[in-house]
Amino acid sequence: MDALENFEKMLAKGRDDALLRYALGNEYLKAARPAEAVVHLRAAVHHDPRYSAAWKLLGRALAETGALAEALAAYRDGIAAAEAKGDIQAAREMRVFARRIEKQMGA
């Protein structure tokens, strides 16, 4: 059984938390299924709005689906969350990704 199946079974059995949703989102991204990753990563940040790694992955997943404005918004929310908890490296990384999207969008 692969990790994705395992995580889906956990969710089906009633476990639903930020870490599981992050893991599911990550696995769906690895499987080149970004739209499905977005669903789980949105749930992860809903469970824990300060989960900077989930914000970063959500931004990436949204960018991969072509939803650049939403990806930019996710990165901005993620930067705020990361800074609020002192996660400076995550904030830096998301700033870089946000600038790339701004350039793509011509902003």
Secondary structure, DSSP 4 states (H G I P E B T S, - for coil): --HHHHHHHHHHTT---HHHHHHHHHHHHHTT-HHHHHHHHHHHHHH-TT-HHHHHHHHHHHHHHT-HHHHHHHHHHHHHHHHHTT-HHHHHHHHHHHHHHHHHHT-
